[in-house]
Amino acid sequence: MPNKTIYVSDEDLPLFQRAQDLAGGKLSAAISIALRRYVEMEEGRQEGYDEIVVKVGQGSAVRKQRFSGVLLGEWGRTVGSRVEMFRVYRSRKGRYVLHVDRSPDWPDSVSSGPGNWLENLFSREALRTYLGLADSTWGFVQGEATLEVVETFEELRGRIPDELYDLVADLAARPVVEDLDI
């Protein structure tokens, strides 16, 4: 195996030492991992892709997932007392990535009753509750976020709102970067 000499400035020595410690004593392993990641991300950036980091999971089990992609579109809506955000990406490998982020659910005794909050606002009991003249109750259900990868754009139909599907259908077929010979 060929040897390569890397010259390190005195001020960077602590960084290299820490990398070696994290790599189990093998500095070459740390350098190879870092270079592999750098080359992958830089090539993607030159092709027009961004580094995407999303949160996935629920409650204390939330973790971050990272990939190289481009955002095609996003759509938000409210469902009850929750907000849902749908984001569709095209990955560097040509797959489609769906990230759905659902906010926490905060139902309460006034707005979760029959009808909507505007109708409830004008009810006698709701008005007393809003003014602090009556007791109110509420609850909490943690939000959640999911990530799903599909091979074709058509597989997103039914997984995302129809409006978002129509919005990004044309974008899915376009190249990330279009080279112009002008």
Disulfide bonds with the S-S distance in Angstrom:
none
